[in-house]
Amino acid sequence: MQATYGIGGYGFLLSPSPATRVMVTEDKELVFFRGEREVARITPNDEPASGDANWLSGSMARYGEGGPLLELADGVEVESVFLRIDTGLPHVEWSGLAAGVVVELPVGVALVPAAPGDADPFFELHAIGARDEFISFMPMQVPVDEIRINPAPYQRLVNQGKLDDMTFTECAYEHDGKQWRQIFYAVPLQDETSVVVRAQASEPRVELLFQAAQAAAQTLVPLR
């Protein structure tokens, strides 16, 4: 079974097992979950990952002298978390790779992959412990200046404008007795194509999701 996304950063190019969720912490650690259980964690170090794993114990490996440390949970095999681990890549921030684009992974949201065979090739970024509060990526086969985001009949327009080379539209609405917000960023990509980054959340997660959506939109670029 093929992974539908990859993770790059700190010298790694990682192909996680399908259905594995990933989150970046404030300390720049990369945490892997299967369901609600943490199954692995990568802690960056001064040097990027290089060479093969140097196993310090049955559950802990270092990649290169001064490189990142991989820790596995008790009873977890590395093959159950990763389909492939490559090293020797650039020493950059953690990023998600899917469908020809790369996005720097914001802190505090979980990357949820598309299921193999899904029509949507992108992952989503979910608020931890939340339901229906997430960031999605919608590819558009039109130039960014042709994209128009119109509020749904049950929504009201809150704000609209331009940020860098993107346009954004923010809406508010009520759902199940709670106040919700949505924001859309129309991001130019290449060759007359664009990506719409959408975030939706209720309080108190609006600030977290909106900040993460803006960070994702500002760092989304074609994968070269």
Protein Blocks (a to p, Z undefined) as FASTA:
>chain_A
ZZfbdceeehiacdddehiacdddfkopacddehjbcfbdcdddfbdcehjdddfbfkbc
cehehiacddddehiafklmpmbdcehiacddddddeehiacdddehiacddddehiabl
cdcdddehiahiacdddddfbdfklpccdddfkbccfbdcdehjbccddddddeehiacd
dddddddfeehiacddddddddfklmmmmmmmmmmmmmgccdZZ
